Amino acid sequence: MLEVDRIYHADAFELLPHIADESIDLIICDGPYGVTGNDWDRVNSIQEFNLELIKIFAAKMKDGAALYLFGKPDCVDFIDYRPFLNLRSKIVWYQPSRLGQGRISYTNNYDIICYFIKGKRPKTFNLDEIRVAQLVELEHRLRCERVPSVTNGKFGKTKFNDEGKNPGDVWGDVKQLTYKSKELVSREALNTIQKPEKLIERLVKASSVENDLVLDPFAGVGTCSVVCRRLGRRFIGIERQRGFVETANARLSEVSLALTAHSL
């Protein structure tokens, strides 16, 4: 078993076999998309690439553990992942601020986050940790709640919750980073590498609890590891670019100092 709470400078495919089987509670995989000219993004077939990852991940995950796999709309099309993991949702991360540069078709304004679990039921789904504002008119809400299937039937638990609602599978409330974002570590990491902490935080809160072990096989500049440290999760990060590992470790040190200062 690898040492936890550490980001390894390594290639994911070389290091993943050294992770103990059935030891991981959550995987957040923001790897290649197969759509840019960057060295790290060049793969022959993104679908076959992701299928190979899914096969490896399935062996490392505990029963009921979750995998969030980032990609473009076709990232898991044309492959049979069903023998390994169960695809529960395709979350649409809507990004309206993208430049509309399409000339002969419609510009892609979203990424996909594929939500898989190992087995039939998730071992963790903390809805109360990730609720969002209802944004529903009071009159419409009351009308929906007064139908028999809600008042006295099997949908009684779907009534209005003062703490908010399930965020659903289209997320437009978490904005992508820009050049002006305070958390952006470098322009090199913009959009393709660094995701907003708020986005990763939602995934970590939803599908893990304190002391769970989270795997990030393409750690980039360490956003997932930073979020895990702040939320009390253990983590294993893997990143093959040394500069990104150094940046990630610097961010982790800042979080650790802040947590220590807060506890004093």
NUGU-924238 format. One record per residue: residue number from 1; chain; x, y, z of N, C-alpha, C in turn. Coordinates in Angstrom, 1 decimal. Layout:
N
PT pos unit n_east n_north   n_up ca_east ca_north  ca_up c_east c_north   c_up
PT NUM    A      X       Y      Z       X        Y      Z      X       Y      Z
...
***
This chain:
264
PT pos unit n_east n_north   n_up ca_east ca_north  ca_up c_east c_north   c_up
PT   1    A    0.8    -1.2    0.0     0.0      0.0    0.0    0.9     1.2    0.0
PT   2    A    0.5     2.2   -0.8     1.3      3.4   -0.9    1.0     4.3    0.3
PT   3    A    2.0     5.1    0.6     1.8      6.1    1.7    0.7     7.1    1.3
PT   4    A   -0.1     7.5    2.2    -1.3      8.3    1.9   -0.9     9.8    2.3
PT   5    A   -1.8    10.7    1.9    -1.6     12.1    2.1   -0.4    12.6    1.4
PT   6    A   -0.2    12.2    0.2     1.0     12.5   -0.6    0.7    12.5   -2.1
PT   7    A    1.4    13.4   -2.8     1.2     13.5   -4.2    2.5    12.9   -4.8
PT   8    A    2.4    11.8   -5.6     3.6     11.2   -6.1    3.9    11.7   -7.5
PT   9    A    5.2    11.9   -7.7     5.6     12.3   -9.1    5.9    11.0   -9.9
PT  10    A    4.9    10.6  -10.7     4.9      9.4  -11.4    3.9     9.3  -12.5
PT  11    A    4.0     8.3  -13.3     2.9      8.1  -14.3    1.8     7.2  -13.7
PT  12    A    0.6     7.6  -13.9    -0.5      6.9  -13.2   -0.5     5.4  -13.5
PT  13    A   -0.3     5.0  -14.7    -0.4      3.6  -15.1    0.7     2.8  -14.5
PT  14    A    1.8     3.4  -14.1     2.9      2.7  -13.5    2.7     2.6  -12.0
PT  15    A    2.0     3.6  -11.4     1.9      3.6  -10.0    0.6     2.9   -9.5
PT  16    A   -0.5     2.9  -10.3    -1.8      2.4   -9.9   -1.7     0.9   -9.4
PT  17    A   -0.9     0.1  -10.1    -0.8     -1.3   -9.6   -0.3    -1.5   -8.2
PT  18    A    0.4    -0.5   -7.7     0.9     -0.5   -6.3   -0.1    -0.1   -5.2
PT  19    A   -1.3     0.3   -5.7    -2.4      0.6   -4.7   -3.1    -0.7   -4.4
PT  20    A   -3.4    -0.9   -3.1    -4.0     -2.1   -2.7   -5.4    -2.2   -3.2
PT  21    A   -5.8    -3.4   -3.6    -7.2     -3.7   -4.1   -8.2    -3.4   -3.0
PT  22    A   -9.3    -2.9   -3.5   -10.5     -2.6   -2.6  -10.1    -1.7   -1.4
PT  23    A   -9.3    -0.7   -1.7    -8.8      0.2   -0.6   -9.3     1.6   -0.8
PT  24    A   -9.9     1.9   -1.9   -10.2      3.3   -2.3  -11.7     3.6   -2.1
PT  25    A  -12.0     4.7   -1.4   -13.4      5.1   -1.2  -14.0     6.0   -2.3
PT  26    A  -13.1     6.7   -3.0   -13.6      7.7   -4.0  -12.4     8.0   -4.9
PT  27    A  -12.7     8.0   -6.2   -11.7      8.4   -7.2  -12.3     9.6   -8.0
PT  28    A  -11.4    10.7   -8.1   -11.8     11.8   -8.9  -10.7    11.8  -10.0
PT  29    A  -11.2    11.6  -11.2   -10.3     11.4  -12.4  -10.5    12.5  -13.4
PT  30    A   -9.6    13.5  -13.3    -9.6     14.6  -14.3   -8.4    14.4  -15.2
PT  31    A   -8.4    13.5  -16.1    -7.3     13.1  -16.9   -7.4    13.7  -18.3
PT  32    A   -6.8    13.0  -19.3    -6.9     13.5  -20.7   -8.3    13.5  -21.2
PT  33    A   -8.5    14.5  -22.0    -9.8     14.6  -22.7   -9.7    14.1  -24.2
PT  34    A   -8.4    14.1  -24.7    -8.2     13.7  -26.0   -8.6    14.7  -27.1
PT  35    A   -8.6    16.0  -26.7    -9.1     17.0  -27.7   -8.1    18.2  -27.9
PT  36    A   -7.0    18.2  -27.2    -6.1     19.3  -27.4   -4.8    18.8  -27.9
PT  37    A   -3.9    19.7  -28.2    -2.5     19.3  -28.7   -1.5    19.2  -27.6
PT  38    A   -1.9    19.4  -26.4    -1.0     19.2  -25.3   -0.4    17.8  -25.2
PT  39    A    0.8    17.6  -24.8     1.4     16.3  -24.7    0.6    15.4  -23.8
PT  40    A    0.2    15.9  -22.7    -0.5     15.1  -21.7   -1.9    14.6  -22.2
PT  41    A   -2.4    15.3  -23.2    -3.8     15.1  -23.7   -3.8    14.2  -25.0
PT  42    A   -2.7    13.8  -25.4    -2.6     13.0  -26.7   -2.8    11.5  -26.4
PT  43    A   -4.0    11.0  -26.8    -4.3      9.6  -26.7   -4.9     9.1  -28.0
PT  44    A   -4.6     7.9  -28.4    -5.1      7.4  -29.6   -6.7     7.3  -29.7
PT  45    A   -7.3     6.8  -28.6    -8.7      6.8  -28.5   -9.1     7.1  -27.0
PT  46    A   -9.8     8.2  -26.8   -10.1      8.5  -25.4  -11.1     7.5  -24.8
PT  47    A  -11.9     6.9  -25.6   -12.8      5.8  -25.1  -12.1     4.6  -24.6
PT  48    A  -11.1     4.1  -25.4   -10.3      3.0  -25.0   -9.4     3.3  -23.8
PT  49    A   -8.9     4.5  -23.8    -8.1      5.0  -22.7   -8.9     5.0  -21.4
PT  50    A  -10.1     5.5  -21.4   -11.0      5.5  -20.2  -11.4     4.1  -19.8
PT  51    A  -11.6     3.3  -20.8   -12.0      1.9  -20.4  -10.9     1.2  -19.7
PT  52    A   -9.7     1.4  -20.1    -8.5      0.8  -19.4   -8.4     1.3  -18.0
PT  53    A   -8.7     2.6  -17.8    -8.7      3.2  -16.5   -9.8     2.6  -15.6
PT  54    A  -11.0     2.5  -16.2   -12.1      1.9  -15.4  -11.8     0.5  -15.0
PT  55    A  -11.2    -0.3  -15.8   -10.8     -1.7  -15.4   -9.9    -1.6  -14.2
PT  56    A   -8.9    -0.8  -14.3    -7.9     -0.7  -13.2   -8.6    -0.1  -11.9
PT  57    A   -9.4     0.9  -12.1   -10.1      1.5  -10.9  -11.0     0.6  -10.2
PT  58    A  -11.7    -0.2  -11.0   -12.7     -1.1  -10.4  -12.1    -2.1   -9.3
PT  59    A  -10.9    -2.5   -9.6   -10.2     -3.4   -8.7   -9.7    -2.7   -7.5
PT  60    A   -9.5    -1.4   -7.5    -8.9     -0.7   -6.4  -10.0    -0.1   -5.5
PT  61    A  -11.3    -0.1   -6.0   -12.4      0.5   -5.3  -13.1    -0.4   -4.3
PT  62    A  -13.5     0.1   -3.2   -14.3     -0.7   -2.3  -15.7    -0.8   -2.9
PT  63    A  -16.5    -1.8   -2.4   -17.8     -2.0   -2.9  -18.6    -0.7   -2.5
PT  64    A  -19.3    -0.2   -3.5   -20.1      1.0   -3.3  -19.3     2.3   -3.5
PT  65    A  -18.0     2.2   -3.7   -17.2      3.4   -3.9  -17.5     4.1   -5.2
PT  66    A  -17.2     5.4   -5.3   -17.6      6.2   -6.4  -16.4     6.6   -7.3
PT  67    A  -16.7     6.8   -8.6   -15.7      7.3   -9.5  -16.3     8.5  -10.2
PT  68    A  -15.7     9.6  -10.2   -16.1     10.8  -11.1  -15.1    10.9  -12.2
PT  69    A  -15.5    10.7  -13.4   -14.6     10.7  -14.5  -14.9    11.9  -15.4
PT  70    A  -14.0    12.8  -15.6   -14.2     14.0  -16.4  -13.9    13.8  -17.8
PT  71    A  -14.6    14.5  -18.7   -14.4     14.3  -20.1  -15.3    15.1  -21.0
PT  72    A  -15.3    14.9  -22.3   -16.2     15.5  -23.2  -17.4    14.6  -23.4
PT  73    A  -18.4    15.1  -24.1   -19.7     14.3  -24.2  -19.5    12.8  -24.7
PT  74    A  -18.5    12.5  -25.4   -18.3     11.1  -25.9  -17.3    10.3  -25.2
PT  75    A  -16.9    10.8  -24.0   -15.7     10.2  -23.3  -15.9     8.7  -22.9
PT  76    A  -17.1     8.2  -22.8   -17.3      6.8  -22.5  -18.2     6.1  -23.5
PT  77    A  -18.5     6.8  -24.6   -19.3      6.2  -25.7  -18.5     5.1  -26.3
PT  78    A  -19.2     4.1  -26.9   -18.7      3.1  -27.7  -17.8     2.0  -27.0
PT  79    A  -17.9     2.1  -25.6   -17.1      1.1  -24.8  -18.1     0.4  -23.8
PT  80    A  -17.8    -0.8  -23.4   -18.7     -1.5  -22.5  -18.0    -1.5  -21.1
PT  81    A  -18.4    -0.5  -20.3   -17.8     -0.4  -18.9  -18.7    -1.2  -17.9
PT  82    A  -19.8    -1.8  -18.4   -20.8     -2.4  -17.4  -20.2    -3.6  -16.7
PT  83    A  -19.3    -4.4  -17.2   -18.7     -5.5  -16.4  -17.9    -5.0  -15.2
PT  84    A  -17.6    -3.7  -15.1   -16.7     -3.2  -14.1  -17.3    -2.2  -13.1
PT  85    A  -18.1    -1.3  -13.7   -18.7     -0.2  -12.9  -20.1     0.1  -13.4
PT  86    A  -20.9     0.7  -12.5   -22.2      1.1  -12.8  -22.3     2.6  -13.1
PT  87    A  -22.7     3.0  -14.2   -22.8      4.4  -14.5  -24.2     4.9  -14.0
PT  88    A  -24.1     5.8  -13.0   -25.4      6.3  -12.4  -25.9     7.6  -13.0
PT  89    A  -24.9     8.4  -13.4   -25.3      9.7  -14.0  -24.2    10.3  -14.9
PT  90    A  -24.6    11.1  -15.8   -23.7     11.9  -16.6  -24.0    13.3  -16.2
PT  91    A  -23.2    13.9  -15.4   -23.4     15.3  -14.9  -22.9    16.2  -16.0
PT  92    A  -23.7    17.2  -16.3   -23.3     18.2  -17.3  -22.8    19.4  -16.5
PT  93    A  -21.5    19.7  -16.7   -20.9     20.9  -16.1  -21.0    22.1  -17.1
PT  94    A  -22.0    22.9  -17.0   -22.3     23.9  -18.0  -21.4    25.1  -17.8
PT  95    A  -20.8    25.6  -18.8   -19.9     26.7  -18.8  -20.3    27.8  -19.8
PT  96    A  -21.3    28.6  -19.5   -21.7     29.6  -20.5  -20.7    30.7  -20.9
PT  97    A  -19.7    30.8  -20.1   -18.7     31.9  -20.4  -17.7    31.5  -21.5
PT  98    A  -17.8    30.2  -22.0   -16.9     29.9  -23.0  -17.1    30.7  -24.3
PT  99    A  -16.1    30.9  -25.0   -16.2     31.7  -26.3  -17.0    30.8  -27.3
PT 100    A  -18.0    31.5  -27.9   -18.8     30.8  -29.0  -18.1    30.9  -30.3
PT 101    A  -17.1    30.0  -30.6   -16.3     30.1  -31.8  -16.7    29.2  -32.9
PT 102    A  -17.8    28.5  -32.8   -18.2     27.6  -33.8  -18.7    28.3  -35.1
PT 103    A  -18.3    27.8  -36.2   -18.6     28.5  -37.5  -19.6    27.6  -38.3
PT 104    A  -19.5    26.3  -38.2   -20.4     25.4  -39.0  -21.1    24.5  -38.1
PT 105    A  -21.0    24.6  -36.7   -21.8     23.8  -35.8  -21.9    24.6  -34.5
PT 106    A  -22.5    24.0  -33.5   -22.7     24.6  -32.2  -21.5    24.4  -31.3
PT 107    A  -21.1    25.5  -30.7   -20.0     25.5  -29.8  -20.3    24.6  -28.5
PT 108    A  -19.3    23.8  -28.2   -19.5     23.0  -27.0  -19.3    23.8  -25.7
PT 109    A  -20.4    23.9  -24.9   -20.4     24.8  -23.7  -20.5    24.0  -22.4
PT 110    A  -20.0    22.7  -22.5   -20.1     21.9  -21.2  -19.1    20.8  -21.3
PT 111    A  -18.7    20.3  -20.1   -18.0     19.1  -19.9  -18.9    18.1  -19.2
PT 112    A  -18.5    16.8  -19.3   -19.2     15.7  -18.7  -18.4    15.2  -17.5
PT 113    A  -19.2    14.9  -16.4   -18.6     14.3  -15.3  -19.4    13.0  -15.1
PT 114    A  -18.8    11.9  -15.5   -19.4     10.6  -15.4  -19.3    10.1  -13.9
PT 115    A  -20.5     9.8  -13.4   -20.6      9.3  -12.0  -20.8     7.8  -12.0
PT 116    A  -19.8     7.1  -11.7   -19.9      5.6  -11.6  -19.8     5.2  -10.1
PT 117    A  -20.4     4.0   -9.8   -20.2      3.4   -8.6  -19.8     1.9   -8.8
PT 118    A  -19.2     1.3   -7.8   -18.9     -0.1   -7.9  -20.0    -0.9   -7.2
PT 119    A  -20.7    -1.7   -7.9   -21.8     -2.4   -7.3  -23.2    -1.7   -7.6
PT 120    A  -24.2    -2.0   -6.9   -25.5     -1.5   -7.1  -25.9    -0.3   -6.4
PT 121    A  -25.3    -0.1   -5.2   -25.7      1.1   -4.4  -24.4     1.8   -3.9
PT 122    A  -24.5     3.2   -3.9   -23.3      3.9   -3.4  -23.2     3.7   -1.9
PT 123    A  -22.0     3.5   -1.4   -21.9      3.4    0.1  -22.0     4.8    0.8
PT 124    A  -21.8     5.8    0.0   -21.9      7.2    0.6  -22.5     8.1   -0.5
PT 125    A  -23.6     8.8   -0.1   -24.1      9.9   -0.9  -24.7    10.9    0.1
PT 126    A  -23.9    12.0    0.4   -24.3     12.9    1.5  -25.1    14.1    0.8
PT 127    A  -26.3    13.9    0.6   -27.1     14.9   -0.1  -27.2    16.2    0.7
PT 128    A  -27.3    16.1    2.0   -27.4     17.3    2.9  -26.1    18.2    2.8
PT 129    A  -25.0    17.6    2.4   -23.8     18.3    2.3  -23.7    19.2    1.0
PT 130    A  -24.5    18.9    0.0   -24.4     19.5   -1.3  -25.6    20.1   -1.8
PT 131    A  -26.6    20.3   -1.0   -27.9     20.9   -1.4  -27.6    22.3   -2.0
PT 132    A  -28.5    22.7   -3.0   -28.4     24.1   -3.6  -29.7    24.7   -3.4
PT 133    A  -29.8    26.0   -3.7   -31.0     26.8   -3.5  -32.1    26.3   -4.4
PT 134    A  -33.4    26.3   -3.9   -34.5     25.7   -4.6  -34.8    26.5   -5.9
PT 135    A  -34.9    27.8   -5.8   -35.2     28.6   -7.0  -36.6    28.2   -7.6
PT 136    A  -37.5    27.9   -6.8   -38.9     27.5   -7.2  -39.9    28.4   -6.6
PT 137    A  -40.8    29.0   -7.4   -41.8     29.8   -6.9  -42.7    29.1   -5.8
PT 138    A  -43.0    29.8   -4.7   -43.8     29.2   -3.6  -45.1    28.6   -4.1
PT 139    A  -45.8    29.3   -4.9   -47.1     28.7   -5.4  -46.9    27.4   -6.1
PT 140    A  -45.9    27.3   -7.0   -45.7     26.1   -7.8  -45.2    25.0   -6.8
PT 141    A  -44.4    25.3   -5.8   -43.9     24.3   -4.9  -45.1    23.7   -4.1
PT 142    A  -46.0    24.6   -3.6   -47.1     24.1   -2.8  -48.0    23.2   -3.7
PT 143    A  -48.2    23.6   -4.9   -49.1     22.8   -5.8  -48.5    21.4   -6.0
PT 144    A  -47.2    21.3   -6.2   -46.6     20.0   -6.4  -46.6    19.2   -5.1
PT 145    A  -46.5    19.8   -4.0   -46.5     19.0   -2.7  -47.9    18.5   -2.3
PT 146    A  -48.9    19.1   -2.9   -50.3     18.7   -2.5  -50.8    17.6   -3.2
PT 147    A  -50.1    17.1   -4.2   -50.6     15.9   -4.9  -50.5    14.7   -4.0
PT 148    A  -51.5    13.7   -4.2   -51.5     12.6   -3.3  -50.3    11.8   -3.1
PT 149    A  -49.5    11.6   -4.2   -48.3     10.8   -4.2  -47.2    11.4   -3.3
PT 150    A  -47.3    12.7   -3.1   -46.4     13.4   -2.2  -47.0    13.5   -0.8
PT 151    A  -48.2    13.9   -0.7   -48.9     14.1    0.6  -48.9    12.8    1.4
PT 152    A  -49.4    11.7    0.8   -49.6     10.5    1.5  -48.9     9.3    0.9
PT 153    A  -48.2     9.5   -0.2   -47.6      8.4   -1.0  -46.1     8.2   -0.8
PT 154    A  -45.6     7.5   -1.8   -44.2      7.1   -1.7  -43.2     8.2   -2.0
PT 155    A  -43.7     9.4   -2.5   -42.8     10.5   -2.7  -42.9    11.5   -1.6
PT 156    A  -43.3    11.1   -0.5   -43.4     12.1    0.6  -42.1    12.7    1.0
PT 157    A  -41.0    12.0    0.8   -39.7     12.6    1.2  -39.2    13.6    0.2
PT 158    A  -39.9    13.8   -0.9   -39.5     14.8   -1.9  -40.0    16.2   -1.6
PT 159    A  -40.6    16.4   -0.5   -41.1     17.7   -0.1  -40.0    18.7    0.0
PT 160    A  -40.4    20.0    0.0   -39.5     21.1    0.1  -38.6    21.0    1.3
PT 161    A  -37.3    21.2    1.1   -36.4     21.2    2.2  -35.8    22.6    2.4
PT 162    A  -35.9    23.1    3.6   -35.4     24.5    3.8  -33.9    24.6    3.5
PT 163    A  -33.2    23.5    3.6   -31.7     23.6    3.3  -31.4    23.6    1.8
PT 164    A  -32.4    23.4    1.0   -32.1     23.4   -0.5  -32.5    22.0   -1.1
PT 165    A  -32.1    21.9   -2.4   -32.5     20.7   -3.1  -31.3    20.0   -3.7
PT 166    A  -31.6    18.8   -4.2   -30.5     18.0   -4.9  -30.0    18.9   -6.1
PT 167    A  -28.7    19.0   -6.3   -28.2     19.8   -7.4  -28.5    19.3   -8.8
PT 168    A  -29.0    18.0   -8.8   -29.4     17.5  -10.2  -28.2    17.1  -11.0
PT 169    A  -28.4    16.9  -12.3   -27.2     16.5  -13.1  -26.8    17.6  -14.2
PT 170    A  -27.3    18.8  -14.0   -26.8     19.9  -14.8  -26.3    21.0  -13.8
PT 171    A  -25.0    21.3  -13.8   -24.5     22.2  -12.8  -24.0    23.5  -13.6
PT 172    A  -24.7    24.5  -13.4   -24.3     25.8  -14.0  -24.0    26.8  -12.9
PT 173    A  -24.0    26.4  -11.6   -23.7     27.3  -10.6  -22.3    27.4  -10.2
PT 174    A  -21.5    26.5  -10.7   -20.0     26.5  -10.4  -19.3    27.0  -11.7
PT 175    A  -18.7    28.1  -11.6   -18.1     28.7  -12.8  -16.7    28.3  -13.0
PT 176    A  -16.3    28.1  -14.3   -14.9     27.8  -14.6  -14.0    28.9  -14.2
PT 177    A  -12.7    28.6  -14.0   -11.8     29.6  -13.6  -11.5    30.5  -14.8
PT 178    A  -11.1    31.8  -14.5   -10.7     32.7  -15.5   -9.3    33.3  -15.1
PT 179    A   -8.7    34.1  -15.9    -7.4     34.7  -15.6   -7.5    35.5  -14.4
PT 180    A   -8.7    36.0  -14.0    -8.8     36.8  -12.8   -9.1    36.0  -11.5
PT 181    A   -9.3    34.7  -11.6    -9.6     33.9  -10.4   -8.5    33.9   -9.4
PT 182    A   -8.8    34.1   -8.2    -7.7     34.2   -7.2   -7.1    32.9   -7.0
PT 183    A   -7.8    31.8   -7.2    -7.2     30.4   -6.9   -6.4    29.9   -8.1
PT 184    A   -6.4    30.6   -9.2    -5.7     30.1  -10.4   -4.2    30.2  -10.1
PT 185    A   -3.5    29.1  -10.2    -2.0     29.1   -9.9   -1.1    29.5  -11.0
PT 186    A   -1.6    29.3  -12.3    -0.8     29.7  -13.4   -1.7    29.7  -14.7
PT 187    A   -1.3    30.5  -15.7    -2.1     30.5  -16.9   -2.0    29.1  -17.6
PT 188    A   -0.9    28.4  -17.4    -0.7     27.1  -18.0   -1.8    26.1  -17.6
PT 189    A   -2.3    26.4  -16.3    -3.3     25.4  -15.8   -4.7    25.8  -16.0
PT 190    A   -4.9    26.9  -16.7    -6.3     27.4  -16.9   -7.1    26.5  -17.7
PT 191    A   -8.4    26.2  -17.3    -9.4     25.4  -18.0   -9.0    24.0  -18.2
PT 192    A   -7.9    23.7  -18.9    -7.6     22.3  -19.2   -7.1    21.5  -18.0
PT 193    A   -6.5    22.1  -17.0    -5.9     21.4  -15.9   -6.5    21.7  -14.6
PT 194    A   -6.6    23.0  -14.2    -7.1     23.3  -12.9   -8.6    23.5  -12.9
PT 195    A   -9.3    22.7  -12.1   -10.7     22.9  -11.9  -11.0    23.7  -10.6
PT 196    A  -12.1    24.4  -10.5   -12.5     25.2   -9.3  -12.6    24.3   -8.1
PT 197    A  -12.1    24.8   -7.0   -12.2     24.1   -5.7  -13.6    23.8   -5.4
PT 198    A  -14.5    24.7   -5.7   -15.9     24.5   -5.3  -16.5    23.3   -6.0
PT 199    A  -16.1    23.0   -7.3   -16.5     21.9   -8.0  -16.0    20.6   -7.4
PT 200    A  -14.7    20.5   -7.1   -14.2     19.3   -6.5  -14.7    19.1   -5.1
PT 201    A  -14.9    20.2   -4.4   -15.5     20.1   -3.1  -16.9    19.4   -3.1
PT 202    A  -17.7    19.7   -4.1   -19.0     19.1   -4.1  -18.9    17.6   -4.3
PT 203    A  -18.0    17.2   -5.2   -17.8     15.7   -5.4  -17.3    15.0   -4.2
PT 204    A  -16.3    15.6   -3.5   -15.7     15.0   -2.3  -16.7    14.9   -1.2
PT 205    A  -17.5    16.0   -1.0   -18.5     16.0    0.1  -19.6    15.0   -0.2
PT 206    A  -20.0    14.9   -1.5   -21.1     14.0   -1.8  -20.8    12.5   -1.6
PT 207    A  -19.6    12.1   -1.9   -19.2     10.7   -2.0  -18.2    10.2   -1.1
PT 208    A  -17.9    11.0    0.0   -16.9     10.5    1.0  -17.2    11.1    2.3
PT 209    A  -16.6    10.5    3.4   -16.7     11.1    4.7  -15.3    11.3    5.2
PT 210    A  -15.2    11.9    6.4   -13.9     12.1    7.0  -13.1    10.8    7.1
PT 211    A  -11.8    10.9    6.8   -10.9      9.8    6.9  -11.0     8.8    5.7
PT 212    A  -12.0     9.0    4.8   -12.0      8.1    3.6  -10.8     8.4    2.8
PT 213    A  -10.5     7.4    1.9    -9.3      7.5    1.1   -9.7     7.9   -0.3
PT 214    A   -9.2     9.0   -0.8    -9.6      9.5   -2.1   -8.4     9.4   -3.1
PT 215    A   -8.6     8.9   -4.2    -7.5      8.8   -5.2   -7.7     9.8   -6.4
PT 216    A   -6.6    10.5   -6.7    -6.6     11.5   -7.8   -5.5    11.1   -8.7
PT 217    A   -5.7    10.3   -9.8    -4.6      9.8  -10.6   -4.0    10.7  -11.5
PT 218    A   -4.6    11.9  -11.7    -4.1     12.9  -12.6   -4.2    14.2  -11.8
PT 219    A   -3.3    14.4  -10.9    -3.5     15.4   -9.8   -3.3    16.8  -10.3
PT 220    A   -2.6    17.1  -11.4    -2.4     18.4  -11.9   -1.7    19.3  -10.8
PT 221    A   -2.3    20.4  -10.5    -1.8     21.3   -9.5   -2.3    21.1   -8.1
PT 222    A   -3.0    20.0   -8.0    -3.3     19.5   -6.6   -4.6    20.0   -6.0
PT 223    A   -5.6    20.4   -6.8    -6.8     20.9   -6.3   -7.6    19.9   -5.5
PT 224    A   -7.7    18.6   -6.0    -8.4     17.6   -5.2   -7.7    17.3   -3.9
PT 225    A   -6.4    17.3   -3.9    -5.6     17.0   -2.6   -5.8    18.1   -1.6
PT 226    A   -5.8    19.4   -2.1    -6.1     20.5   -1.3   -7.5    20.4   -0.6
PT 227    A   -8.5    20.1   -1.4    -9.8     20.0   -0.9   -9.9    18.9    0.1
PT 228    A   -9.3    17.7   -0.2    -9.3     16.6    0.8   -8.6    17.0    2.1
PT 229    A   -7.5    17.6    2.0    -6.9     18.0    3.3   -7.8    19.0    4.1
PT 230    A   -8.4    19.9    3.4    -9.3     20.8    4.1  -10.5    20.2    4.7
PT 231    A  -11.0    19.1    4.1   -12.2     18.4    4.5  -11.9    17.2    5.4
PT 232    A  -10.6    16.9    5.7   -10.3     15.8    6.5  -10.4    14.4    5.9
PT 233    A  -10.2    14.4    4.6   -10.1     13.1    3.9   -8.6    12.8    3.6
PT 234    A   -8.3    11.5    3.6    -7.0     11.1    3.2   -6.9    11.0    1.7
PT 235    A   -5.7    11.1    1.1    -5.7     11.2   -0.3   -4.4    10.6   -0.8
PT 236    A   -4.4    10.1   -2.1    -3.3      9.7   -2.9   -3.4    10.5   -4.2
PT 237    A   -2.4    11.3   -4.5    -2.4     12.0   -5.8   -1.2    11.5   -6.6
PT 238    A   -1.4    11.5   -7.9    -0.4     11.1   -8.9   -0.3    12.1  -10.0
PT 239    A    0.9    12.6  -10.3     1.1     13.6  -11.3    2.5    13.4  -11.9
PT 240    A    2.6    13.4  -13.2     3.8     13.1  -13.9    4.7    14.4  -14.2
PT 241    A    4.1    15.6  -14.1     4.8     16.8  -14.4    5.3    17.3  -13.1
PT 242    A    6.7    17.3  -13.0     7.3     17.7  -11.7    6.9    19.1  -11.3
PT 243    A    6.8    20.1  -12.2     6.4     21.4  -11.8    5.1    21.5  -11.2
PT 244    A    4.1    20.7  -11.7     2.8     20.7  -11.1    2.8    20.1   -9.7
PT 245    A    3.7    19.1   -9.5     3.8     18.4   -8.2    4.3    19.4   -7.2
PT 246    A    5.3    20.2   -7.6     5.9     21.2   -6.7    4.8    22.3   -6.3
PT 247    A    4.0    22.7   -7.3     3.0     23.7   -7.1    1.9    23.1   -6.1
PT 248    A    1.6    21.8   -6.4     0.6     21.2   -5.5    1.0    21.1   -4.1
PT 249    A    2.3    20.7   -3.9     2.8     20.6   -2.5    2.9    22.0   -1.8
PT 250    A    3.1    23.0   -2.6     3.1     24.4   -2.0    1.7    24.7   -1.5
PT 251    A    0.7    24.4   -2.3    -0.7     24.6   -2.0   -1.1    23.8   -0.7
PT 252    A   -0.6    22.6   -0.7    -0.9     21.8    0.5   -0.3    22.3    1.8
PT 253    A    0.9    22.9    1.6     1.5     23.5    2.8    0.7    24.7    3.3
PT 254    A    0.2    25.5    2.4    -0.6     26.6    2.8   -1.8    26.2    3.5
PT 255    A   -2.5    25.2    3.0    -3.7     24.7    3.7   -3.4    24.2    5.1
PT 256    A   -2.3    23.4    5.2    -1.9     22.9    6.5   -1.6    24.0    7.5
PT 257    A   -0.9    25.0    7.0    -0.7     26.2    7.9   -1.9    26.8    8.4
PT 258    A   -2.9    27.0    7.4    -4.1     27.7    7.7   -4.9    26.8    8.7
PT 259    A   -5.0    25.5    8.5    -5.7     24.7    9.5   -5.1    24.7   10.9
PT 260    A   -3.7    24.7   10.9    -3.0     24.8   12.2   -3.3    26.1   12.9
PT 261    A   -3.3    27.2   12.2    -3.6     28.5   12.8   -5.0    28.6   13.3
PT 262    A   -5.9    27.9   12.5    -7.4     28.0   12.9   -7.6    27.2   14.2
PT 263    A   -6.8    26.1   14.4    -7.0     25.3   15.5   -6.4    25.8   16.8
PT 264    A   -5.6    26.8   16.7    -4.9     27.4   17.8   -5.8    28.3   18.6
***
